[in-house]
Protein backbone atom coordinates (compact mmCIF):
# COMPACT_ATOMS: atom_id res chain seq x y z
CA UNK A 1 0.00 0.00 0.00
CA UNK A 2 1.41 3.38 -0.93
CA UNK A 3 2.17 6.09 1.61
CA UNK A 4 -0.48 8.35 0.05
CA UNK A 5 -3.15 5.65 0.40
CA UNK A 6 -2.20 5.08 4.05
CA UNK A 7 -2.50 8.81 4.77
CA UNK A 8 -5.94 9.00 3.13
CA UNK A 9 -7.18 5.91 4.97
CA UNK A 10 -5.80 7.29 8.24
CA UNK A 11 -7.56 10.62 7.71
CA UNK A 12 -10.88 8.89 6.99
CA UNK A 13 -10.55 6.74 10.11
CA UNK A 14 -9.71 9.84 12.18
CA UNK A 15 -12.81 11.68 10.94
CA UNK A 16 -15.01 8.66 11.73
CA UNK A 17 -13.55 8.30 15.23
CA UNK A 18 -13.95 12.03 15.96
CA UNK A 19 -17.52 11.92 14.67
CA UNK A 20 -18.36 8.87 16.79
CA UNK A 21 -16.90 10.43 19.93
CA UNK A 22 -18.67 13.72 19.37
CA UNK A 23 -22.12 12.29 18.71
CA UNK A 24 -22.18 10.76 22.20
CA UNK A 25 -21.74 14.12 23.97
CA UNK A 26 -25.05 15.92 24.26
CA UNK A 27 -25.89 19.13 26.02
CA UNK A 28 -27.54 18.76 29.37
CA UNK A 29 -31.22 18.37 28.56
CA UNK A 30 -30.73 18.43 24.77
CA UNK A 31 -32.59 15.20 24.11
CA UNK A 32 -35.46 16.25 26.38
CA UNK A 33 -36.11 19.42 24.34
CA UNK A 34 -37.08 17.55 21.19
CA UNK A 35 -34.78 19.72 19.07
CA UNK A 36 -32.89 17.73 16.46
CA UNK A 37 -30.87 19.21 13.60
CA UNK A 38 -29.24 18.04 10.37
CA UNK A 39 -25.90 19.35 9.06
CA UNK A 40 -26.26 21.04 5.66
CA UNK A 41 -22.57 21.94 5.19
CA UNK A 42 -19.97 19.49 3.86
CA UNK A 43 -18.12 19.69 7.20
CA UNK A 44 -19.33 21.64 10.23
CA UNK A 45 -16.92 22.62 12.99
CA UNK A 46 -18.08 22.36 16.58
CA UNK A 47 -16.54 25.02 18.83
CA UNK A 48 -16.10 25.27 22.58
CA UNK A 49 -18.22 28.44 22.80
CA UNK A 50 -20.65 30.56 20.78
CA UNK A 51 -17.79 32.47 19.16
CA UNK A 52 -16.53 31.96 15.61
CA UNK A 53 -12.95 32.25 16.88
CA UNK A 54 -13.33 29.68 19.67
CA UNK A 55 -11.29 26.48 19.62
CA UNK A 56 -12.61 23.72 17.33
CA UNK A 57 -13.53 20.71 19.48
CA UNK A 58 -15.12 18.45 16.87
CA UNK A 59 -16.56 18.14 13.39
CA UNK A 60 -19.80 16.91 11.87
CA UNK A 61 -20.23 15.70 8.30
CA UNK A 62 -23.07 16.58 5.90
CA UNK A 63 -26.40 14.94 6.80
CA UNK A 64 -25.31 14.12 10.37
CA UNK A 65 -28.26 14.44 12.75
CA UNK A 66 -27.98 15.18 16.46
CA UNK A 67 -29.90 16.64 19.40
CA UNK A 68 -29.46 20.32 20.20
CA UNK A 69 -30.90 22.93 22.49
CA UNK A 70 -33.52 25.22 20.99
CA UNK A 71 -32.52 28.83 20.63
CA UNK A 72 -29.55 30.49 18.99
CA UNK A 73 -26.87 32.66 20.59
CA UNK A 74 -24.55 34.82 18.43
CA UNK A 75 -25.55 32.67 15.44
CA UNK A 76 -24.57 29.45 17.22
CA UNK A 77 -26.64 26.54 18.54
CA UNK A 78 -25.55 24.58 21.64
CA UNK A 79 -25.32 20.84 21.00
CA UNK A 80 -23.37 19.68 24.08
CA UNK A 81 -21.64 21.09 27.12
CA UNK A 82 -18.87 23.31 25.72
CA UNK A 83 -19.88 22.44 22.15
CA UNK A 84 -21.53 24.87 19.73
CA UNK A 85 -22.16 24.82 15.97
CA UNK A 86 -22.99 27.62 13.53
CA UNK A 87 -26.78 27.58 13.23
CA UNK A 88 -26.63 28.73 9.59
CA UNK A 89 -25.19 25.33 8.65
CA UNK A 90 -27.85 23.27 10.41
CA UNK A 91 -31.49 22.71 9.63
CA UNK A 92 -34.12 21.48 12.13
CA UNK A 93 -35.38 17.97 11.40
CA UNK A 94 -39.01 17.96 10.33
CA UNK A 95 -41.24 17.82 13.38
CA UNK A 96 -38.53 18.72 15.87
CA UNK A 97 -39.02 21.48 18.42
CA UNK A 98 -36.19 23.85 17.54
C-alpha positions as CSV (number, residue, x, y, z in Angstrom):
1,X,0.0,0.0,0.0
2,X,1.4,3.4,-0.9
3,X,2.2,6.1,1.6
4,X,-0.5,8.4,0.0
5,X,-3.1,5.6,0.4
6,X,-2.2,5.1,4.0
7,X,-2.5,8.8,4.8
8,X,-5.9,9.0,3.1
9,X,-7.2,5.9,5.0
10,X,-5.8,7.3,8.2
11,X,-7.6,10.6,7.7
12,X,-10.9,8.9,7.0
13,X,-10.5,6.7,10.1
14,X,-9.7,9.8,12.2
15,X,-12.8,11.7,10.9
16,X,-15.0,8.7,11.7
17,X,-13.5,8.3,15.2
18,X,-14.0,12.0,16.0
19,X,-17.5,11.9,14.7
20,X,-18.4,8.9,16.8
21,X,-16.9,10.4,19.9
22,X,-18.7,13.7,19.4
23,X,-22.1,12.3,18.7
24,X,-22.2,10.8,22.2
25,X,-21.7,14.1,24.0
26,X,-25.0,15.9,24.3
27,X,-25.9,19.1,26.0
28,X,-27.5,18.8,29.4
29,X,-31.2,18.4,28.6
30,X,-30.7,18.4,24.8
31,X,-32.6,15.2,24.1
32,X,-35.5,16.3,26.4
33,X,-36.1,19.4,24.3
34,X,-37.1,17.6,21.2
35,X,-34.8,19.7,19.1
36,X,-32.9,17.7,16.5
37,X,-30.9,19.2,13.6
38,X,-29.2,18.0,10.4
39,X,-25.9,19.4,9.1
40,X,-26.3,21.0,5.7
41,X,-22.6,21.9,5.2
42,X,-20.0,19.5,3.9
43,X,-18.1,19.7,7.2
44,X,-19.3,21.6,10.2
45,X,-16.9,22.6,13.0
46,X,-18.1,22.4,16.6
47,X,-16.5,25.0,18.8
48,X,-16.1,25.3,22.6
49,X,-18.2,28.4,22.8
50,X,-20.6,30.6,20.8
51,X,-17.8,32.5,19.2
52,X,-16.5,32.0,15.6
53,X,-12.9,32.3,16.9
54,X,-13.3,29.7,19.7
55,X,-11.3,26.5,19.6
56,X,-12.6,23.7,17.3
57,X,-13.5,20.7,19.5
58,X,-15.1,18.5,16.9
59,X,-16.6,18.1,13.4
60,X,-19.8,16.9,11.9
61,X,-20.2,15.7,8.3
62,X,-23.1,16.6,5.9
63,X,-26.4,14.9,6.8
64,X,-25.3,14.1,10.4
65,X,-28.3,14.4,12.8
66,X,-28.0,15.2,16.5
67,X,-29.9,16.6,19.4
68,X,-29.5,20.3,20.2
69,X,-30.9,22.9,22.5
70,X,-33.5,25.2,21.0
71,X,-32.5,28.8,20.6
72,X,-29.5,30.5,19.0
73,X,-26.9,32.7,20.6
74,X,-24.6,34.8,18.4
75,X,-25.6,32.7,15.4
76,X,-24.6,29.4,17.2
77,X,-26.6,26.5,18.5
78,X,-25.6,24.6,21.6
79,X,-25.3,20.8,21.0
80,X,-23.4,19.7,24.1
81,X,-21.6,21.1,27.1
82,X,-18.9,23.3,25.7
83,X,-19.9,22.4,22.2
84,X,-21.5,24.9,19.7
85,X,-22.2,24.8,16.0
86,X,-23.0,27.6,13.5
87,X,-26.8,27.6,13.2
88,X,-26.6,28.7,9.6
89,X,-25.2,25.3,8.6
90,X,-27.8,23.3,10.4
91,X,-31.5,22.7,9.6
92,X,-34.1,21.5,12.1
93,X,-35.4,18.0,11.4
94,X,-39.0,18.0,10.3
95,X,-41.2,17.8,13.4
96,X,-38.5,18.7,15.9
97,X,-39.0,21.5,18.4
98,X,-36.2,23.8,17.5
